[in-house]
Amino acid sequence: MTPPAAASAPTFGAPKPVWLKTRATFGEGYLKVKSALRENQLHSVCEEANCPNIRECFSHGTATFMILGNICTRGCRFCDVIKGRPLGYDLDEPRRLAEGVAQLGLKQVVITSVNRDDLPDGGSWVYAETIRLLRERDPQVKIEVLIPDFDGNFDAVETVLAARPDVLNHNAETVPRLYSLVRPRARFERSLAILRRSGDRSDPPIVKSGIMVGLGETEDELYDCMRHIAATGCQILTIGQYLAPSATHLPVVRYYHPDEFAELACAGEEMGFAHVEAGPLVRSSYHAFDQVQKMEARALTLS
């Protein structure tokens, strides 16, 4: 997997490769989502993490809701979410999120959160209550949750799983060697354990994970990381290009070419993933339920 010469990473602020450019769209759907978020005092990871796909997703009437506030207790060096010390948490947030989903008429919902290491349960109750209220309003709604590692509290993981989301997503983010640099309070083995536990239930959700590339990982490290994730029974893997949100974040070591992402997708499916969504602008929740449909379609062709 040799990168094209053009894929060498420039300094922050220099022009990105052409395949990373997106077209700005601010249609009716974009304004409707923005309005629903403001009206219901909700946060989206799309806004808080400065996602490159925000205009597209909002314009199609979709957003990834971020619960437990917008201040994260961790200092991961790849992420643009505000870091600090949150003050308590909002017990009414699950109700407002259910209201916002109803207002937008959504049948598919993706929910994530900041890390809340200040809370004994890491905020898992809020996840479970949000799922309960969403299903109370619409028993057919499809729910994906992208959870943190709850600082190793597996009772908190169980609280979320017991609420029975359709998809349980927990990102490994990067290769083990880079954890101390990229996400110093996390542990690769802990993330693998969460994925494994999620799939070991008698009636498991679809299990999903995601990694970023371009942070300095080697090809061998990347493939080894993918194999470890596949060995947990994880069914869907997303692979996207890391983009530095600012000059104070970790720099991009190099940009991967779209052809390399296609190679990674093929390799991942050979490792046993039911579906691998790989591309320069792929993010965990980008077209989340399309990924499930692709997984199911591939399963039918292989059966």
N, C-alpha and C positions, 0 to 999 in steps of 0.2 A: 504494500500500500504506500507507494512513493508519492509524495505531494507534488503537484505541478509547481513550477518555479513561481508562478503568480500567487501561490498560496502562502508565501512567507508573510509573517505578521509585521505590519508597520507600527509606528508609535501611535499612541492614543490620539484620536482626532483625525488621522490620515484617512483618505478615502478607502472604503471597504471594497472587497471584490464585488463585481457586478451581480453575482448571484445572491448577495445579501441585501440588495436594495429592494424596498417595498414602496408601493404606491399609496399615497395618502388618500383615504376616502372618509368622508364625514356625512354619511347619508342619514336617512330617517331612523334606521335601526340604531346607529351610533348614538344619536341624541336621546332616543328612548331609553337605552341602557344607562346612559349617564344620568338621566333624570330619575330613573328608578333607584339607582344607587344613592343619589343625593336625598331623594324624598324619604327613603327608608333608613337613612344614616348607616349605609353599608359600605364595606371596603371590598375592592377587587384586587387580586394579586396582579391583574393586568396593569392596573395603574401604579400600585405600590412598588412593583418590581420592574417597572419601565419595560414591559414586554414589547418586543418589536412587532407582534401580531395584533396589538390592541385595536387598531383601526378596523382591520378585517373582521375580527371576532365581534366587536361591538356593532359593526354595521350589519352583521348577520343575526343580531339579537342575542348573542351569547356572551357570557362572562364567567370567570372563575371567582366565586365568592371567597373572601378571606375573612374568617371568623377570629374571635378572641383579640380584637383590636388590630392596630397597625404598628405596634412597637414590639420588636423581637428581642428576646433576652440573650440572643447569641450574636456573635460578630463574624459570621462567615464572610470571607473576603471576596466572594463572587456575587453577592446578593445586594440589591439596592434598597431593600426594605429598611425602614428606620430601626436603629439599634438603641436600646436603652432599658429603663426599668419601668414596666407598666404599673399602673395603679389599679388593682382590682380587676374585675371584668364585668361585662354587661350581661346580666341574666335575661334581659329582654331581647338580646340579639337573635336567638333562634326564631322567635316569633316574627321579628321584622324581616328576617331573611325569607321565611315562608311567605310573608306578604309580598315581598319583592318578586319572588319567583312566580306567584300567582298573577301579579300585575303584568309581568312580561309574558305570561302564558307559556312558560317553559315546561317541557316534558322530560328534559335531560338537564341535570344539574351537577356541576363540579364544585366541590368545597375544599378549601385548604385553610391553613392558618399560619400565623407566626409561631415560633417556639415560645412556650410559656413555662420555662423552668422554675418560675416563681410560684407556680400553683402545684399543690400536692399531687393532683391527677393530671397535670400538664394541660388541662382544659379538655380532657376526653369527654366529660359530662356534656359540655357544650356541643361537641360533635354529635353525641348520641341524641341529645334533645333536638338538635336541628334536623337530624334524619327522621325522628319520630314525628315532628310537626309537619315536615314536608309530606310524609306519607299519610298523615291524618287528613291533609287537604286533598291529596291526590295519591291514592294507593298504587297507581300505575307509574308514577314518576320514577325515572332511572337516576340513580345517585352514585357518583364517584367521589370518593374522599381521597385527598392527597395528604397523608398524615406525617407529622414529625416523628422523631424516635422516642418522644416522651421521656428522654433522659434515661432510657433503659427500664422504665416502669411498664412491665408487660401486663399488669392488671389494667392499666390505662388502654393499652392496645386491645385487650379483651373487651373493655367497655364499648369501644368503637365497633369491633367485630360483632358483638352481640346485638347491635342496632341494625345489622344486616344491610350494609351498603351493597350495591350491585358490583362495584369495583373498588378494591382497596389498593391504593397506590402509595408506595413509599420509595422515594428516590435514593439510590446509592450515590448519585452525583458525579463521582470521579473514582479513579483507581486508588487502592489502599495507600500507596506510597505518598500520595498528595494530600491525604486527609489532614495532616497536621498543618499544612499550608492553606488549604481551601476551606475546610470545615473542622477546626481544631477540637471542638467539644463532641464531635460525632465519632463513631467507631464503625468501621466497615462490617465487622462480624456482627455487631448489634443490628445493623440494617438487614443483613442476610437473615438473622434470626426472626425479625419481624415479618419478612416475606415468607419464610418457611412456616411460621406459626399461622399466618393468614390462610395459607393453602392447606393446612393440616386439619381444618375443621370438617365435620361430617357434611355440612352444606356450605362449602366455601364460596366467597365472592370470587370474581375474576381478579387475579393478582397481577400487579403491574409495577414496573420500576422505570427509572430513567437515569441517564448519565449525560454529562457534557463532554465534549472533546475540544482540544485546542489549548489545554492548560499545561501541557508539557509532558503528557503521558507518552510512553513508547507504544509501538504497535503490539508488542508482546504483552505489555501490561494491560492494554485495552482489551485484547482478546481473552486474557486470563480473567479479567474482571467480569466480562460478559459470561464466561463459562461458569463462574462462581454464582452469578445471579440466576442463570438458567438451572443450576443444580438445586435451587430452592423450590423449584416447581413454578416459578414466576412465568406467566403466560404472555404478557405483553411487555416489550421493552421499547422505550423512546430514546433516541440518540440525536442530540442537537449540538450546534456550534455554540461554544461559550463566547459571549460578547461582553466586553468590559463596560459596565454602566458609566464609569467615570475614570479619570486619571488616578484616583486614589484606590481603585479596586485592582485586583490582580490583572496583569496584562495578558492579552492573548498571545500565546506563544506561536501559534500558526493557525491559519484558516484551512479547513478541510474543503476539498473540492466536492461538488455534488456527486461525481462518480465514485468518490471514496465512501460517501454515505451509502450509495447503492451497494457497494461491496460489503459494508458492515451489515446492512440489512440481510443480504444473502447469507453471510457467515452466521448471523444470529439465528436465522431460521434453521440452518443446518445444526446448530447447537441444541435445538429443541424448543425455542420460543414459538408459540403459536402465531405471533405476529411481531414484527419489528418495524416501527415507524422511525425512519432515519432521514434527516435532511438538515440543511443549514439553519432553517428557521423553526425546526421542530422543537416544541416545548411539551412538557408533560401533559398539559390539559388542552393542547391545540388539537381541535377536531377530535376530542376525546372519544366520543361515542362512534365516530367513523372508524376509529381504531378497533373497537369491539366488533363492529360489523365486518371489517376486513378479517379479523381473527376467525369469526364464525364462518365466513365464506371460504377461507382457506381450509378450515377443518372439513367442510363439506367436500371440497375437491380432493382431499387426501383420504376421505373415508371410502 
